[in-house]
Amino acid sequence: MADKDTCSSASSCSRESCEGCPSKNGEKTSFLEELNASSSIKKVIGVVSGKGGVGKSFVTASLASAMHKAGYKVGIMDADITGPSIPKMFGVHGMAVGTDEGILPMESKDGIKLMSINLLMEDEEAPVIWRGPVIAGAVKQFWTDVCWGELDYLFVDMPPGTGDVPLTVFQSLPIDGVVIVTSPQELVQMIVKKAYNMADMMHVPVLGIVENFSYLACPDCGKKLRVFGESHVDEVAGELNIPVFAKLPIEPDKAAAADAGAFYETDHSLFAGAVEVLRL
């Protein structure tokens, strides 16, 4: 039987399924898709989480905005097909148009290029009720069929967990590194390690961790209130030897800006450390 360490289907590998598989003879098969001919992207950064509800899209939008304000050409691929939120955060609505070269991404008011399933649907509130292979195919098309133009960074907002679509992104796109998003509950260690171990299995470096909902600053005295408990992110980051990019407070003003489609107007100074690490 093939060495499962080199087999992309190791989790479901069997003697029968290995027959005819290139990995059986020690060959490594590449599943990378070809980038659209009208695109040139220097770095692809995935934003991942081991579970949902930690504000991954918020962090993706913040990282993209911080890098854009630092002078880089930036795009966001919203790969969370069944829960797309990136366009609304930037006030982008309507349908993207296509040319002979491919689909043209839409842009936020400050010039960040965006592609999301919501920009390909007549009704952005209609549910996307697709099975895994169809969703994975849509993500691939965001890479092969979208004319991104020249970008320094493409941030990929991945769906939560370690399932089919994150696996497709890792295998189909040349991910240069990932940022893990988490929150300060006790189970953070297990959740972060799931995301870290998946990236490690796919040979993708983890660039850093962002802890969201870290605290709420009292509007009267400024005291940090640990609404979701004490932070454990430093412990797990130290154990995995990766930096903590930021510990983000709960900020109602930013949530309101995202709901109003004006996220690009918010301050992203807390991501200064991440910008330094991600700089080309």
N, C-alpha and C positions, 0 to 999 in steps of 0.2 A: 504494500500500500504506500501511497505517496506520503512524504513527510508533511504532516499537517501544519508545521510552522511556515511552509512556503505556499500553502494552498489557500486561495481566497475564500473557499467554501468550507473551511475547517469545521465550522460549527455543525454542518450537516453532512460531513464527508462520510462515505462508506466505501467498502471495497468495490461495489458495483459502480458507484458514481465516479470513482477515480479512473475507470477504464477510459482511455482516450484523452485523459486530462493531461495538459502539458506539464503540470506540477509533478506528475508521476515520474517523469524523467529528469526532474530537477530544473525544468524550465520555468521561468517566471512570466506570467501573462500580464500584460498591461491592459487595464480597462480605461485608460485615459481617453477622453473625448477630445476631438480637435477643436481649438478655439475658432470662433468666427473669423473669417479672413479679413474683415474690416475692423478687427480689434487688436489692441496691443496692451497687455496687462503685465506690469512688473511684479506685483506681489498679490497673492490671494490669501486672505486671512479668514478662517472660519471662526464663528462665535458659537459656542456649544454650551449645553448644560445637561446634567445627568437627569434632571426632572423638569417638569413644566412649572410655570408660575413664579419664576425667579427674576423676571424682567430682562430676558435675553435680548429681545428686540430693542428695548430701551438702551441697553449697553451697546448693541450694534450701532444704533443711530448716534449714540454719544461718541463712540470711537471714530466713526466716519466723519462726524462734524468736527471733532478735534483735529483729525489729520487734515481735513479740508482747510480749516482755519490756520493750520501750520504751513499752508501753501502747496499742498499736494492735490493732484487730480484724483478724485475719489468716486467710486460707485458702490451701490449696495444691491446684492442679489438676495431677494426675499425668498429663500428656499423653504420657508415654513408654509407650504402650499395650502394646507387646510386651516391655517390660522394667520393669514397675512395681515400685517398691521403697519408695515413701513411706509407705504404711500400716504396713508391718512396722517401719520405723525408729521410728515413734511408738507401736508396740504396739497398733495398731488392726486388728481382725480381724472377720470376719463379713460379713453382707450388708447393704447400705444398703436402706432401705425407701422406698416412694413414697407420695405423697398425691395428691389431685386437682390440687394445684399443681405437683407435680413430684417429683423424687428428693431426699431429705434427705441432705445430706453427713454423714459421721460426724465425731466430734471426738476429738482426742487428750486425754489427762488434763489438760493445761494449757489446753485450750480452742481449739486451732487446728482449723479446719474442713478436712476432707480429702475429696477425691473421686478415685477411681482405679478402673481396670477390675477390680482385685482385689476391690473392695468390691461388685461386681455379679456375681461368679462364685461358684458353690457350692464349687468347689475352687480355692483361691488359687494352688495349684502347677500347675494345668493350663495348658499353653501356649496363647497367643493366636496362632493360625495364620490370620491374616486378610490379605487383600490391601489395598493402599494406600487405595482409596476407602472401604472399610469402616472402617478405622482412622481415617481423616480424619472420617468421619461420627460416630464415637464421641466424638472430641474436640469437635466442634461441639455434640453433645448435652450434654457436660459444662458448656457455656455456656448453652444454651437450656433444658435440662430440669432442671437442678439448682437447688434453692432455697437459694442461698448466704446469704440474709438480708442484713444490713448488714455490709459489710466495708470497712475502710480500704484493705487491700491483698490482692490475689489474686496469688500467685506461681505461674507456670506452668512446671512442669518439662518442658521439651521434649525430644524424642528427639534424639540427636546428629546432626550433619551438616546438610546444606542441602537435604534432599529434600522429599518430598511432604507429610509431616505438619508439619514446621516451616513450610512455605509455607502450609498450611491455617491454622495458628495465626496467622501474621502477617496473613493476609487476612480471617479470620473473626472475630477478637477485636480489640477496640480496645486494642492493646498501647501502653502509655505509654512504655516503654523496656525495654531488655534489659541483662542482665549476662552477660558472656562468661566462661566457665570454661576454664582451660587448665592446663598442667603445664610444668615447666622444661626440656623437651628443646630441641634445636637447631631442630626444625621448628616451634616455637611461632609464629614470625612468620607462616609460611604459613597455619597452622591458624586463628590469631586473625583474620587478614585475611579468610579465607573467611567466617567468621561475621560479621565487621564489614561486609563488602561486601554480604552478604545483607540485613542490617538496613538498610543505607544504601539499597539498591535498593527496599526496602519502606517507606522514609521513616520508619523507627523509630529514635529516638536510642539510642546505646549509652551507658549510664550509667557503666559501669566494668568492670574486669577483676578476676577473682579467680584467683590462681595457687595451685593445690592441689599437694600433695606437694612443697612448696618445699624442705623440709629435715627432717632427723630430729635432734632434740636428744639428745645423749648423756646417758643417765641418771646417769652418774658425774660428768662435768665440765661438762656443759651446752653443749659445743661443737656448732655446727651442722654436721651432716654432709650434704653435698649428694648424696644417694643417686642422683638422676636427673640430675646434672650442674648446672652453674651456671645461674642464672636469667637469662632474656633478656626477661622481661616488661616491665621498665622501658623498654627500648629501643623495643619495639613500641608500648607505651602512649604514649610520648613522640612517636613518629612519627604516631600516630593522634589525639593530643591528647585522650586520655581517662585518667581516674584509675585507679590500681591500688587497689582496695578493700582487699585483704588478700593476704598471702603465708602460706599455711596450712602448718603443719608436719604431718608424719606422726604421728598420735597414736593408738596402739593402744587407749587407753582409750575414745576416742570411737567407734572402730570397734566395740568390744565393746558399748558402750551402744546403738549402732544395731542390732546383731544381737539385743540383748536387748529391743528395743522401748522403750528408755528414753532416746531421743535428747534429749527435752525437758529432761532433767535436766543436760545438759552445759553447759559455759561457752561463751559466744559473744562474749566481749569483743573478740576480734580483728576483729569486724565493726562496731566502733563508728564507724569512718569511713564505712562503707556506710550505717549508720542515719542519719547526719547528712545524707548526700546524698539519701537516699530520703524523708526526712521530708516530710509534707504541708505 
